[in-house]
Amino acid sequence: MDLSIDLANPFDNPAVSRRHDGKVAIVTGAAAGIGRATAIRLAAEGASVWCADVAADGVAETEKMILDHGADARSSVVDVTDVGQVQALVDATVSAFGGVDVVANIAGIGGSAHALDETPERFAAMFAVNAAGPFNLIQAALPQLLERQGNVVNLASTAGIIGQPYCAAYCASKHALVGLTRSLAIEYGRQKVRFNAVCPGGVNTNIINAFTPPEGSSMSLIARSYLTIEMQEPESVAAMVAYVGSDEAYYVNGAVLPIDGGTTTG
């Protein structure tokens, strides 16, 4: 069976459950890649989904893809580093759908560079989008999540679990996101709000182009970050996010879940 084909069409796949019926989800980074796949998967499982991204055309297209299948979606242009825009996103979602049950923090940026060549501006940008951005949305959505006993799924990376060469800024930002996830899982676990991190390895999306090895890189060092050369499709990661964000995963809290073909096993 070709699982990539099955996963790529969740609306037409009878094996996809309706775990998110009646739920409301916010998905950032929804214009393409894992974010788009996650928005579509959650909608196929019954959620009303607000799709957010800085890319206006892409996020509108994701909304249309969901609406064309008869599911419920809205979209807007949102910069997750802007606290005001993030609060407006939550307010709009509550106004349209009545609340928030699932926050999927998928938006992120990446890049490779020799540490000596990394710039303060790009280092700061990585943290602003990959770590502060998720926190901004979590903070804005927490009153709703507490009221509805919802949950947050943060998209980290294998770079949030292990070190990877020529990715100091990216690794640091994703390690920060893993730490944020664990801290909040403890702080709010007894209040029935769950926080988890999904950590993909290589995924066949456009962001992979940002990780072109810099000139003079050691291929043997880079090879340590991958057990296999094959990459997974974004729908594979979306399926994990959908499970972790569902009530089926009620006892999964503070988990850092690699989906990497075994790369981080040792």
Sequence and secondary structure as in RCSB ss.txt:
>XXXX:A:sequence
MDLSIDLANPFDNPAVSRRHDGKVAIVTGAAAGIGRATAIRLAAEGASVWCADVAADGVAETEKMILDHGADARS
SVVDVTDVGQVQALVDATVSAFGGVDVVANIAGIGGSAHALDETPERFAAMFAVNAAGPFNLIQAALPQLLERQG
NVVNLASTAGIIGQPYCAAYCASKHALVGLTRSLAIEYGRQKVRFNAVCPGGVNTNIINAFTPPEGSSMSLIARS
YLTIEMQEPESVAAMVAYVGSDEAYYVNGAVLPIDGGTTTG
>XXXX:A:secstr
  HHHHHH GGG TT   TTTT EEEEESTTSHHHHHHHHHHHHTT EEEEEES HHHHHHHHHHHHTTT  EEE
EE  TT HHHHHHHHHHHHHHHS   EEEE         GGG  HHHHHHHHIIIIIHHHHHHHHHHHHHHHHT 
EEEEE  GGGTS  TT HHHHHHHHHHHHHHHHHHHHHGGGT EEEEEEE SBSSGGGGGG   TT  HHHHHTT
 SSS  B HHHHHHHHHHHTSGGGTT  S EEEESTTGGG 
